[in-house]
Every structure is written in structure tokens, then in C-alpha cells.
Amino acid sequence: MQDFIGLQGLGPDDLTGLLTLADTLSDIVTRPIKKVPTLRGKAIANLFFEASTRTRNSFELAGKYMSADVINFQASGSSVEKGETLYDTASNLTAMGIDAVVMRHKVAGSPGLLADLLEIPVINAGDGMHEHPTQGLLDLLTIQRHRGHVAGLKVAIVGDVLHSRVARSDIWGLTTMGAEVTIVGPPNLLVQGFPVDVTTDLETGIRGADVIQVLRLQRERQTGGEVPSLREYRERWGLTLARLDSWAPEALVMHPGPQNRGVEIDSDVLDGPRSMVLDQVQLGVAVRMAVLYRLLGGHDDI
């Protein structure tokens, strides 16, 4: 594996190998001293052309826990504002001795384009409405940790699927690993052409589900008219405790964040015992450690 651009096209063995490695590395995150020499001497650049808190910090910690040097590049205040191209920016960093690039960009396909141009590994940290592959991996690992397996589980993905790169990575990862996936939401925020069931009815979509992944309503990506009002969205597709108890009482609840409390999910669900949100965050560091380890050829004893 030279680059890590998406989960689409990866097979069950590829995913299982990464999940097993991430599961092993997760012990490092909970140690009193979170440091191993695995990637000592390696340099990683985080190129984030969109705002991020969880993903950027997670990649930074993943690199540092394995003793790599990490620099954080932000477009604001950089040469990009002066007209420098993405390729020139990345090439200059490569010339400085960078060993891998982690990239988030608002334009779908940008990390893949950069991977074709650079000889060093490129990792997609989210591109437009394409994919967010490390989020998809950490969601798989969270489910596997708590359910013991993924194959055969009924998973509902609820919300703004159209604008969600997380949903796309989740769909590819879950279906590849044998889960039965249903997407649920407003009719004009759903997608077609994926190997999933589709419904606009929340009860139909989540009844009897083993896992519910709730997505953020991405108002900033909408052009207008997709949802009449936040109040109507909550009334029809918001996950409340009453709905969860009635329709999917055994379901694990996940959310990639950030959350709109009181819109797509209520606080008593988000903070309740079935919520796996903080587990997702913790396992996200381990997953990103595994991807960095695999791409940068870590060979030290973990």
C-alpha cells in the first residue's frame, strides 16, 4: 500500500489487517507513557485546507506517539494565499525531507491527484464529498470492539448522507466486511447506486438495528431547500431516547462529530450508555497510527 485514499476497492483482508494492527496499537494510547520509537526519524506533514479539530489532532498525536516529527500546515497565512499551487506546496515540503503527507481538502479527488504527483505516501483525511477513509476504519474498529464482529450486523446510517464523506467510507467498509447497511434521511439528502437499502422513514431504517451511525446535518454544504427547517428535521429524523428505546433498544449509537445536539441527536442519547462517540475518538488515534505505520514501513517491536 503506497497511499491511503479511500476504502472503496480495498478487500476484506486489507481491512482486517489494518483493523488488527490498529487494535494492537490501541494499547499505546492508554499507557501512562504514550511513546514508542516505531517511526523515529520520520517526518509527517498535515496539510489541512479545511477546518478540523478531531482529525488533525488525531493524526498529530498518532505521529508523535510513534516518535515521528509532525508539522501542521494550514492554508490560512501560507503561500497558498499568494497563489501557490497545491502541487508546489507539497513539492516544497517534500524537498524539506517530509516522508508522508496527510491531507484534507474541500475538493473531492485532491488527495488522489497529489498521490499521483508525489513519490511519498499521501493519506486522505477527508476530501469534499468523496471519502474519509480513516474515519471509516475507526468506525469499523469501534463496532468490532463492542460487537465482536461486523459481518451480519444491521447498521443504519441516518442523516445527511448526500454531503457526507464519512457515510461513503462507512458504506464501503461495512459492506466489504459483510454488514447489512440501510441509509435513512430526507429524500433529497440520500444517495443512489450504493449496495445498501434506502428509506426516508426513520422507524423503518433503525428498527432492530445493531448499530446506528448518526450524521451531522451539513448546512454549510447545502445549496438551499434540502431541509425546510431544523425543527422539521428533528421531528422526522432526529434520534431521541424514546425512539431509540422503542425501535432499537440494543443498538450502539455512533456519531463522527461534530454533533448538532438537539437536531440530529439528543443529548440524553449522545451522553447515554449506548453512545460510542468517545470510543470512536480514542480508537481514531490507533487507526491513524496503524495507517502511518503501514505506509512508512515501521518495523520496530510495537
C-alpha positions, 0 to 999 in steps of 0.5 A: 500500500503506497497511499491511503485514499479511500476504502472503496476497492480495498478487500476484506483482508486489507481491512482486517489487517489494518483493523488488527494492527490498529487494535494492537496499537490501541494499547499505546494510547492508554499507557501512562507513557504514550511513546514508542520509537516505531517511526523515529526519524520520520517526518509527517506533514498535515496539510489541512485546507479545511477546518478540523479539530478531531482529525488533525489532532488525531493524526498529530498525536498518532505521529508523535506517539510513534516518535515521528516529527509532525508539522501542521500546515494550514492554508490560512497565512501560507503561500497558498494565499499568494497563489501557490499551487497545491502541487508546489506546496507539497513539492516544497515540503517534500524537498524539506525531507517530509516522508508522508503527507496527510491531507484534507481538502474541500475538493473531492479527488485532491488527495488522489491527484497529489498521490499521483504527483508525489513519490511519498505516501499521501493519506486522505483525511477527508476530501469534499464529498468523496471519502474519509477513509480513516474515519471509516476504519475507526468506525469499523474498529469501534463496532468490532470492539463492542460487537465482536464482529461486523459481518451480519450486523444491521447498521443504519446510517441516518442523516445527511448522507448526500454531503457526507464523506464519512457515510461513503467510507462507512458504506464501503467498509461495512459492506466489504466486511459483510454488514447489512447497511440501510441509509435513512434521511430526507429524500433529497439528502440520500444517495443512489447506486450504493449496495445498501437499502434506502428509506426516508422513514426513520422507524423503518431504517433503525428498527432492530438495528445493531448499530446506528451511525448518526450524521451531522446535518451539513448546512454549510454544504447545502445549496438551499431547500434540502431541509425546510427547517431544523425543527422539521428535521428533528421531528422526522429524523432526529434520534431521541431516547424514546425512539431509540428505546422503542425501535432499537433498544440494543443498538450502539449509537455512533456519531463522527462529530461534530454533533448538532445536539438537539437536531440530529441527536439528543443529548440524553442519547449522545451522553447515554450508555449506548453512545460510542462517540468517545470510543470512536475518538480514542480508537481514531488515534490507533487507526491513524497510527496503524495507517502511518505505520503501514505506509512508512514501513515501521518495523520496530517491536510495537 
